[in-house]
Amino acid sequence: MGSTSSDRPAGARDRDDEGRARNARPRDGLGRPLPYGAEGVERQPEGVVRAPEQSVTEAQELLDAGKPFHAHEVFEDAWKTGPDEERALWRGLAQLAVGLTHAARGNVTGGARLLRRGAGAVEEWASTSGRAQPYGMDLSGLAEWARSVAGDVERDAGAVDARARAPRLRG
């Protein structure tokens, strides 16, 4: 896919086989880049087309494993490859996962902001689509969870445990 540190000239950007910029550095469980050559967590493949139910199941498994950054990538794939009328739903879910990622990294402001933005997005999608529980997900429960975590992050001003605070996507 991308080049490794041994075959990459100093200062060169990592590129995939099609020439698109890709960061080949290994990542930790929260998606933070590690030094080239370090042992990282296997990355989610990008651009995978999944059935919506499969996206929800796979994202839940990643959230339960304390990998909200990777869950965000699953939601992002659904947002980019799914039907137009569901893009706002999947984008909102991706924002929730990124918000949890930032909260787990200790980014109080960014984590709380993204959690609240994602909560508003999924609630708005539910109200405009008339679907409160698409694919078995409880959107009002997710919004409530996100606002609760955002408040905890701001009050405690510290990182949260992504695994312990993972949401339940399906009621």
Order of alpha helices (4+ residues) and beta strands (2+ residues): alpha-alpha-alpha-alpha-alpha
